[in-house]
Amino acid sequence: MSFSIGIVGLPNVGKSTLFKALTKKQVPAENFPFCTIDPNVGVVAVPDERLEKLAKISNSEKILPTTIEFVDIAGLVKGAHKGEGLGNKFLANIRETDAIAHVVRDFKDGNVTHVENRVDPESDETIIMLELAMADLSTVEKRMKDAASQAKSGDKDAKHALAALEKVKTELDAGKPARGADLTKDEQESIRELHLITAKPMLRVLNVDESEATREPGQANEVVISAKIESELAELSSEDAKAMMTDLGLKASGLDRLITASYRLLNLITFLTSGPMETRAWTVTNGATAPQAAGVIHTDFEKGFIRAEIISCEDFIECAGETGAKEKGKMHLEGKEYIMKDGDVCYFRHSG
């Protein structure tokens, strides 16, 4: 499963600096031979220290982390929906992403001019949210015209979509995100094809001065980061980067925290497979069943699912592998109804 995060923000908020640092962590292409990476797309590994521990126990030839894709677009400006700056020309690039990371400037640097000539994170956030809402409003109004015409001819699906669109339009007219509309699951499905940007979950990325890099987030779904520090860390070896983080009082790099927070925002969990060939992390939505997880590895595994052999990552490590876990009764067999847990180490039995 592939998941992607679109990066938005005003010009000169540190978006490009952050994205360049992210691409330094890009997954080697040889691990994903069928993946074409555009200049504004970076596929990065989700940090997971469990992988090395499992690989050491299993004598794995290689480690394959799970990944998230970040998509960067040009900075938006006030009035973009009216054609100011580059307008909404690039918004199409992030319409099909799964979530949005909004980079907000809270650093002071006389050499980096703010497009609004001041540093005011809340005001910046309001501008971007309004631009995204107005872009979505344009999309909704166009769809409403078509739906209204189809509904007159008795199209039930169009009537259903029209009801949903009216609820969303009310939110957008007020400059609020589409995700605030009280939609039923059926209504959400009826307008899913529009890929409304403000319907997606959003992460606030506060780009601060270097001296503020250890500041705690001030609200839910916020990551505090110093893009300047991250660009320096990205140039260092792993050991030197760890030493620099220790000196700065950082337990983890801002990029790792951003990637992990993005993963959490999407309500994802990781299950693992481990053996001599490879130790690998796989992504599923929280609440996925064992057959659905098996289908992530190969669609045939889901169709022919028989059972899953599950060992928690902690037990796998503590018992020094599958054999030890079996001997101590730590492996359990699960059927089609089993709900996957983060850190499950799995082997799927299937027919065919």
DRENDO-1510 file (C-alpha; in Angstrom, 1 decimal, always signed):
<recs>
REC; n; res; u; v; w
REC; 1; MET; +0.0; +0.0; +0.0 .
REC; 2; SER; +1.3; +3.4; -0.9 .
REC; 3; PHE; +0.5; +6.5; +1.2 .
REC; 4; SER; +1.3; +10.1; +0.3 .
REC; 5; ILE; +1.5; +13.5; +2.1 .
REC; 6; GLY; +1.2; +16.8; +0.2 .
REC; 7; ILE; +3.3; +19.7; +1.5 .
REC; 8; VAL; +1.7; +23.2; +1.3 .
REC; 9; GLY; +2.6; +26.6; +2.7 .
REC; 10; LEU; +3.3; +30.2; +1.8 .
REC; 11; PRO; +6.6; +31.0; +0.0 .
REC; 12; ASN; +9.8; +31.3; +2.2 .
REC; 13; VAL; +8.4; +29.3; +5.1 .
REC; 14; GLY; +11.0; +26.6; +4.8 .
REC; 15; LYS; +9.0; +24.2; +2.6 .
REC; 16; SER; +11.8; +23.6; +0.1 .
REC; 17; THR; +14.5; +23.3; +2.7 .
REC; 18; LEU; +12.4; +20.7; +4.5 .
REC; 19; PHE; +11.6; +18.8; +1.3 .
REC; 20; LYS; +15.3; +18.7; +0.3 .
REC; 21; ALA; +16.2; +17.3; +3.7 .
REC; 22; LEU; +13.4; +14.7; +3.3 .
REC; 23; THR; +14.7; +13.6; +0.0 .
REC; 24; LYS; +18.1; +13.0; +1.5 .
REC; 25; LYS; +16.3; +10.2; +3.4 .
REC; 26; GLN; +14.9; +8.8; +0.2 .
REC; 27; VAL; +14.6; +5.1; -0.2 .
REC; 28; PRO; +17.2; +3.6; -2.6 .
REC; 29; ALA; +15.5; +3.0; -6.0 .
REC; 30; GLU; +16.8; -0.6; -6.2 .
REC; 31; ASN; +14.5; -1.5; -3.3 .
REC; 32; PHE; +11.4; -0.4; -5.3 .
REC; 33; PRO; +12.3; -1.1; -9.0 .
REC; 34; PHE; +8.8; -0.2; -10.3 .
REC; 35; CYS; +8.7; +3.3; -8.7 .
REC; 36; THR; +9.3; +6.4; -10.8 .
REC; 37; ILE; +10.2; +9.4; -8.6 .
REC; 38; ASP; +9.5; +12.9; -10.0 .
REC; 39; PRO; +11.6; +15.9; -8.9 .
REC; 40; ASN; +8.9; +17.0; -6.5 .
REC; 41; VAL; +8.2; +13.6; -5.0 .
REC; 42; GLY; +10.3; +11.9; -2.3 .
REC; 43; VAL; +9.7; +8.4; -1.0 .
REC; 44; VAL; +11.1; +8.1; +2.5 .
REC; 45; ALA; +11.4; +5.3; +5.0 .
REC; 46; VAL; +9.3; +5.3; +8.2 .
REC; 47; PRO; +11.7; +5.1; +11.1 .
REC; 48; ASP; +11.3; +1.8; +13.0 .
REC; 49; GLU; +14.1; +0.6; +15.3 .
REC; 50; ARG; +12.4; -2.9; +15.6 .
REC; 51; LEU; +13.6; -3.8; +12.1 .
REC; 52; GLU; +17.3; -4.0; +12.9 .
REC; 53; LYS; +16.6; -6.1; +16.0 .
REC; 54; LEU; +14.5; -8.6; +14.0 .
REC; 55; ALA; +17.0; -8.7; +11.1 .
REC; 56; LYS; +19.8; -9.5; +13.5 .
REC; 57; ILE; +17.9; -12.4; +15.0 .
REC; 58; SER; +16.8; -13.7; +11.6 .
REC; 59; ASN; +20.2; -13.2; +9.9 .
REC; 60; SER; +18.3; -11.3; +7.2 .
REC; 61; GLU; +20.1; -10.4; +4.0 .
REC; 62; LYS; +18.3; -7.1; +3.8 .
REC; 63; ILE; +15.9; -4.7; +5.6 .
REC; 64; LEU; +13.0; -3.1; +3.9 .
REC; 65; PRO; +11.2; -0.4; +5.9 .
REC; 66; THR; +7.6; +0.8; +5.1 .
REC; 67; THR; +7.5; +4.1; +3.3 .
REC; 68; ILE; +5.5; +7.3; +2.9 .
REC; 69; GLU; +5.6; +9.6; -0.2 .
REC; 70; PHE; +5.9; +13.3; +0.2 .
REC; 71; VAL; +4.7; +15.6; -2.6 .
REC; 72; ASP; +6.0; +19.2; -2.7 .
REC; 73; ILE; +4.3; +22.0; -4.6 .
REC; 74; ALA; +5.2; +25.7; -5.2 .
REC; 75; GLY; +4.3; +28.1; -2.4 .
REC; 76; LEU; +0.8; +29.5; -2.4 .
REC; 77; VAL; +0.1; +33.2; -1.9 .
REC; 78; LYS; -2.9; +35.3; -0.7 .
REC; 79; GLY; -5.4; +35.4; -3.5 .
REC; 80; ALA; -4.1; +32.3; -5.2 .
REC; 81; HIS; -7.6; +31.2; -5.9 .
REC; 82; LYS; -8.1; +34.4; -7.9 .
REC; 83; GLY; -5.0; +33.8; -9.9 .
REC; 84; GLU; -2.4; +35.7; -7.8 .
REC; 85; GLY; +1.2; +34.3; -8.0 .
REC; 86; LEU; +1.1; +31.0; -9.6 .
REC; 87; GLY; -2.5; +30.6; -8.6 .
REC; 88; ASN; -3.8; +27.1; -7.9 .
REC; 89; LYS; -1.9; +25.7; -10.9 .
REC; 90; PHE; +0.0; +23.1; -8.7 .
REC; 91; LEU; -2.9; +22.0; -6.4 .
REC; 92; ALA; -3.7; +19.2; -8.8 .
REC; 93; ASN; -0.4; +17.6; -7.8 .
REC; 94; ILE; -1.6; +17.1; -4.2 .
REC; 95; ARG; -5.3; +16.4; -4.8 .
REC; 96; GLU; -4.8; +12.7; -4.7 .
REC; 97; THR; -2.5; +12.6; -1.7 .
REC; 98; ASP; -3.9; +11.0; +1.5 .
REC; 99; ALA; -3.1; +13.9; +3.9 .
REC; 100; ILE; -1.6; +17.4; +3.9 .
REC; 101; ALA; +1.4; +18.8; +5.8 .
REC; 102; HIS; +1.1; +22.5; +6.2 .
REC; 103; VAL; +4.4; +24.2; +6.8 .
REC; 104; VAL; +4.0; +27.3; +8.9 .
REC; 105; ARG; +6.9; +29.8; +9.5 .
REC; 106; ASP; +7.8; +30.7; +13.1 .
REC; 107; PHE; +11.5; +31.6; +12.6 .
REC; 108; LYS; +13.0; +35.0; +12.3 .
REC; 109; ASP; +15.6; +35.6; +9.6 .
REC; 110; GLY; +16.3; +39.0; +8.0 .
REC; 111; ASN; +17.8; +37.3; +5.0 .
REC; 112; VAL; +14.6; +35.4; +4.2 .
REC; 113; THR; +11.8; +37.8; +3.4 .
REC; 114; HIS; +8.3; +36.9; +4.4 .
REC; 115; VAL; +5.8; +37.3; +1.6 .
REC; 116; GLU; +3.5; +39.2; +4.0 .
REC; 117; ASN; +6.4; +41.1; +5.6 .
REC; 118; ARG; +5.9; +39.7; +9.1 .
REC; 119; VAL; +6.2; +36.5; +11.0 .
REC; 120; ASP; +2.7; +35.4; +12.2 .
REC; 121; PRO; +2.1; +31.7; +12.1 .
REC; 122; GLU; -1.7; +32.0; +12.9 .
REC; 123; SER; -2.2; +34.5; +10.1 .
REC; 124; ASP; -0.2; +32.4; +7.6 .
REC; 125; GLU; -2.3; +29.4; +8.5 .
REC; 126; THR; -5.5; +31.3; +8.0 .
REC; 127; ILE; -4.3; +32.5; +4.5 .
REC; 128; ILE; -3.5; +29.0; +3.4 .
REC; 129; MET; -6.6; +27.4; +4.8 .
REC; 130; LEU; -8.7; +30.0; +3.0 .
REC; 131; GLU; -6.9; +29.5; -0.3 .
REC; 132; LEU; -7.4; +25.7; -0.1 .
REC; 133; ALA; -11.1; +26.1; +0.9 .
REC; 134; MET; -11.7; +28.5; -2.1 .
REC; 135; ALA; -10.0; +26.0; -4.4 .
REC; 136; ASP; -12.3; +23.3; -3.1 .
REC; 137; LEU; -15.3; +25.5; -3.4 .
REC; 138; SER; -14.6; +26.0; -7.1 .
REC; 139; THR; -14.5; +22.2; -7.6 .
REC; 140; VAL; -17.7; +21.7; -5.6 .
REC; 141; GLU; -19.6; +24.4; -7.5 .
REC; 142; LYS; -18.7; +22.8; -10.8 .
REC; 143; ARG; -19.8; +19.4; -9.6 .
REC; 144; MET; -23.0; +20.8; -8.2 .
REC; 145; LYS; -24.1; +22.1; -11.6 .
REC; 146; ASP; -23.6; +18.7; -13.1 .
REC; 147; ALA; -25.3; +16.9; -10.2 .
REC; 148; ALA; -28.3; +19.3; -10.3 .
REC; 149; SER; -28.8; +18.6; -14.0 .
REC; 150; GLN; -28.5; +14.8; -13.5 .
REC; 151; ALA; -30.8; +14.9; -10.4 .
REC; 152; LYS; -33.6; +16.6; -12.5 .
REC; 153; SER; -33.6; +13.6; -14.8 .
REC; 154; GLY; -34.2; +11.3; -11.8 .
REC; 155; ASP; -30.6; +10.1; -11.2 .
REC; 156; LYS; -30.6; +8.9; -7.5 .
REC; 157; ASP; -26.8; +8.9; -7.2 .
REC; 158; ALA; -26.7; +12.5; -8.4 .
REC; 159; LYS; -29.4; +13.5; -5.8 .
REC; 160; HIS; -27.3; +11.8; -3.1 .
REC; 161; ALA; -24.2; +13.6; -4.2 .
REC; 162; LEU; -26.0; +16.9; -4.4 .
REC; 163; ALA; -27.1; +16.6; -0.7 .
REC; 164; ALA; -23.5; +16.0; +0.3 .
REC; 165; LEU; -22.1; +18.8; -1.9 .
REC; 166; GLU; -24.6; +21.3; -0.3 .
REC; 167; LYS; -23.3; +20.4; +3.2 .
REC; 168; VAL; -19.7; +20.8; +2.1 .
REC; 169; LYS; -20.4; +24.1; +0.3 .
REC; 170; THR; -21.8; +25.5; +3.5 .
REC; 171; GLU; -18.5; +24.8; +5.3 .
REC; 172; LEU; -16.3; +26.1; +2.4 .
REC; 173; ASP; -18.4; +29.3; +2.0 .
REC; 174; ALA; -17.4; +30.1; +5.6 .
REC; 175; GLY; -13.8; +29.5; +4.8 .
REC; 176; LYS; -13.8; +26.3; +6.8 .
REC; 177; PRO; -12.4; +22.9; +5.7 .
REC; 178; ALA; -14.6; +20.3; +4.0 .
REC; 179; ARG; -13.8; +17.7; +6.6 .
REC; 180; GLY; -16.0; +19.7; +9.1 .
REC; 181; ALA; -19.1; +18.8; +7.1 .
REC; 182; ASP; -21.4; +16.3; +8.8 .
REC; 183; LEU; -21.5; +13.6; +6.1 .
REC; 184; THR; -22.7; +10.1; +6.3 .
REC; 185; LYS; -20.4; +7.3; +5.0 .
REC; 186; ASP; -22.5; +7.1; +1.9 .
REC; 187; GLU; -22.3; +10.8; +1.4 .
REC; 188; GLN; -18.5; +10.8; +1.8 .
REC; 189; GLU; -18.3; +8.0; -0.8 .
REC; 190; SER; -20.5; +10.0; -3.2 .
REC; 191; ILE; -18.0; +12.8; -3.5 .
REC; 192; ARG; -14.8; +10.9; -2.9 .
REC; 193; GLU; -13.8; +11.3; -6.6 .
REC; 194; LEU; -13.5; +15.0; -6.1 .
REC; 195; HIS; -10.4; +14.6; -3.9 .
REC; 196; LEU; -11.1; +17.7; -1.9 .
REC; 197; ILE; -8.0; +19.0; -0.3 .
REC; 198; THR; -9.6; +20.3; +2.8 .
REC; 199; ALA; -11.4; +17.0; +3.4 .
REC; 200; LYS; -8.0; +15.4; +4.0 .
REC; 201; PRO; -6.5; +15.1; +7.5 .
REC; 202; MET; -3.9; +17.9; +8.1 .
REC; 203; LEU; -0.6; +18.1; +10.0 .
REC; 204; ARG; +0.7; +21.5; +11.1 .
REC; 205; VAL; +4.5; +21.7; +10.7 .
REC; 206; LEU; +5.8; +24.6; +12.7 .
REC; 207; ASN; +9.2; +25.7; +11.4 .
REC; 208; VAL; +11.1; +27.4; +14.2 .
REC; 209; ASP; +14.4; +29.0; +15.0 .
REC; 210; GLU; +17.3; +26.6; +15.8 .
REC; 211; SER; +17.1; +27.7; +19.5 .
REC; 212; GLU; +13.5; +26.5; +19.6 .
REC; 213; ALA; +14.0; +23.1; +18.1 .
REC; 214; THR; +13.2; +21.2; +21.3 .
REC; 215; ARG; +9.9; +23.1; +21.8 .
REC; 216; GLU; +6.9; +20.8; +22.5 .
REC; 217; PRO; +3.9; +20.9; +20.1 .
REC; 218; GLY; +1.3; +23.3; +21.2 .
REC; 219; GLN; -1.7; +21.5; +19.7 .
REC; 220; ALA; -2.8; +18.1; +18.3 .
REC; 221; ASN; -1.4; +17.0; +15.0 .
REC; 222; GLU; +1.5; +19.5; +15.2 .
REC; 223; VAL; +5.2; +18.8; +14.7 .
REC; 224; VAL; +7.8; +21.4; +15.8 .
REC; 225; ILE; +10.8; +21.4; +13.5 .
REC; 226; SER; +13.8; +23.5; +12.6 .
REC; 227; ALA; +14.2; +23.0; +8.8 .
REC; 228; LYS; +17.7; +24.6; +9.1 .
REC; 229; ILE; +18.9; +22.0; +11.6 .
REC; 230; GLU; +17.3; +19.2; +9.6 .
REC; 231; SER; +19.1; +20.3; +6.4 .
REC; 232; GLU; +22.4; +20.1; +8.4 .
REC; 233; LEU; +21.6; +16.7; +9.9 .
REC; 234; ALA; +20.7; +15.4; +6.4 .
REC; 235; GLU; +24.3; +16.1; +5.3 .
REC; 236; LEU; +25.9; +14.1; +8.2 .
REC; 237; SER; +26.7; +10.5; +8.7 .
REC; 238; SER; +24.4; +8.6; +11.0 .
REC; 239; GLU; +26.9; +8.7; +13.9 .
REC; 240; ASP; +27.6; +12.4; +13.5 .
REC; 241; ALA; +23.9; +13.2; +13.2 .
REC; 242; LYS; +23.2; +11.3; +16.4 .
REC; 243; ALA; +26.0; +13.3; +18.1 .
REC; 244; MET; +24.6; +16.6; +16.9 .
REC; 245; MET; +21.1; +15.7; +18.1 .
REC; 246; THR; +22.5; +14.8; +21.5 .
REC; 247; ASP; +24.3; +18.2; +21.7 .
REC; 248; LEU; +21.0; +19.9; +20.8 .
REC; 249; GLY; +18.9; +17.9; +23.2 .
REC; 250; LEU; +16.9; +16.3; +20.5 .
REC; 251; LYS; +15.7; +12.7; +21.1 .
REC; 252; ALA; +14.8; +12.2; +17.5 .
REC; 253; SER; +15.3; +14.3; +14.3 .
REC; 254; GLY; +12.5; +16.5; +13.3 .
REC; 255; LEU; +12.2; +14.6; +10.0 .
REC; 256; ASP; +11.7; +11.3; +11.9 .
REC; 257; ARG; +9.1; +13.0; +14.0 .
REC; 258; LEU; +7.4; +14.4; +10.9 .
REC; 259; ILE; +7.3; +11.0; +9.2 .
REC; 260; THR; +6.1; +9.2; +12.3 .
REC; 261; ALA; +3.4; +11.9; +12.9 .
REC; 262; SER; +2.3; +11.6; +9.2 .
REC; 263; TYR; +2.0; +7.9; +9.6 .
REC; 264; ARG; -0.1; +8.3; +12.8 .
REC; 265; LEU; -2.3; +11.0; +11.2 .
REC; 266; LEU; -3.3; +8.5; +8.5 .
REC; 267; ASN; -4.3; +5.9; +11.2 .
REC; 268; LEU; -1.8; +3.4; +10.0 .
REC; 269; ILE; +0.0; +0.5; +11.8 .
REC; 270; THR; +2.9; -1.7; +10.9 .
REC; 271; PHE; +3.1; -5.4; +10.8 .
REC; 272; LEU; +6.4; -7.3; +10.1 .
REC; 273; THR; +7.8; -10.3; +8.4 .
REC; 274; SER; +11.2; -11.6; +9.2 .
REC; 275; GLY; +13.4; -14.4; +7.8 .
REC; 276; PRO; +16.8; -15.1; +6.3 .
REC; 277; MET; +16.0; -13.3; +3.0 .
REC; 278; GLU; +14.6; -10.1; +4.5 .
REC; 279; THR; +13.0; -8.4; +7.4 .
REC; 280; ARG; +10.3; -6.1; +6.2 .
REC; 281; ALA; +7.7; -3.7; +7.5 .
REC; 282; TRP; +4.3; -3.6; +5.9 .
REC; 283; THR; +1.6; -0.9; +6.2 .
REC; 284; VAL; -2.1; -1.5; +6.9 .
REC; 285; THR; -4.9; +0.8; +8.2 .
REC; 286; ASN; -5.6; +0.4; +11.9 .
REC; 287; GLY; -8.5; -2.1; +12.2 .
REC; 288; ALA; -7.4; -4.3; +9.2 .
REC; 289; THR; -8.1; -8.0; +9.4 .
REC; 290; ALA; -5.4; -10.7; +9.0 .
REC; 291; PRO; -6.6; -11.6; +5.4 .
REC; 292; GLN; -6.4; -7.9; +4.5 .
REC; 293; ALA; -2.9; -7.7; +5.8 .
REC; 294; ALA; -2.0; -10.8; +3.9 .
REC; 295; GLY; -3.4; -9.1; +0.8 .
REC; 296; VAL; -0.9; -6.3; +1.2 .
REC; 297; ILE; +1.9; -8.8; +0.6 .
REC; 298; HIS; +0.1; -10.4; -2.4 .
REC; 299; THR; -3.5; -10.3; -3.5 .
REC; 300; ASP; -3.5; -14.1; -3.8 .
REC; 301; PHE; -2.7; -14.4; -0.1 .
REC; 302; GLU; -5.9; -12.7; +0.8 .
REC; 303; LYS; -8.0; -14.8; -1.6 .
REC; 304; GLY; -6.5; -18.1; -0.4 .
REC; 305; PHE; -6.1; -17.1; +3.3 .
REC; 306; ILE; -6.1; -20.1; +5.6 .
REC; 307; ARG; -4.6; -18.7; +8.9 .
REC; 308; ALA; -2.0; -16.4; +10.3 .
REC; 309; GLU; +0.9; -17.4; +12.6 .
REC; 310; ILE; +1.4; -14.4; +14.9 .
REC; 311; ILE; +4.2; -13.5; +17.3 .
REC; 312; SER; +4.4; -10.0; +18.9 .
REC; 313; CYS; +7.6; -8.2; +18.0 .
REC; 314; GLU; +8.5; -8.0; +21.7 .
REC; 315; ASP; +8.1; -11.8; +22.1 .
REC; 316; PHE; +10.0; -12.5; +18.9 .
REC; 317; ILE; +13.0; -10.5; +20.2 .
REC; 318; GLU; +12.8; -11.8; +23.8 .
REC; 319; CYS; +12.6; -15.4; +22.6 .
REC; 320; ALA; +15.4; -14.9; +20.0 .
REC; 321; GLY; +13.2; -15.7; +17.0 .
REC; 322; GLU; +10.3; -17.9; +15.8 .
REC; 323; THR; +11.6; -21.2; +17.2 .
REC; 324; GLY; +12.1; -19.9; +20.7 .
REC; 325; ALA; +8.7; -18.1; +20.6 .
REC; 326; LYS; +7.0; -21.4; +19.6 .
REC; 327; GLU; +8.7; -23.3; +22.4 .
REC; 328; LYS; +7.5; -20.8; +25.0 .
REC; 329; GLY; +3.9; -20.8; +23.6 .
REC; 330; LYS; +4.2; -17.2; +22.4 .
REC; 331; MET; +3.0; -17.9; +18.8 .
REC; 332; HIS; -0.7; -17.9; +18.3 .
REC; 333; LEU; -2.8; -19.0; +15.3 .
REC; 334; GLU; -5.4; -16.6; +14.1 .
REC; 335; GLY; -8.2; -16.8; +11.5 .
REC; 336; LYS; -10.1; -14.5; +9.2 .
REC; 337; GLU; -11.6; -12.4; +12.0 .
REC; 338; TYR; -8.3; -11.4; +13.7 .
REC; 339; ILE; -7.6; -7.7; +13.9 .
REC; 340; MET; -4.0; -6.9; +13.3 .
REC; 341; LYS; -1.9; -5.2; +16.0 .
REC; 342; ASP; +1.1; -2.9; +15.5 .
REC; 343; GLY; +4.3; -4.9; +15.7 .
REC; 344; ASP; +2.7; -8.3; +14.8 .
REC; 345; VAL; +5.4; -10.5; +13.3 .
REC; 346; CYS; +3.4; -12.7; +10.8 .
REC; 347; TYR; +3.6; -15.8; +8.6 .
REC; 348; PHE; +0.5; -16.3; +6.5 .
REC; 349; ARG; -0.7; -19.7; +5.5 .
REC; 350; HIS; -2.7; -19.7; +2.2 .
REC; 351; SER; -3.9; -22.0; -0.5 .
REC; 352; GLY; -2.7; -21.8; -4.1 .
</recs>
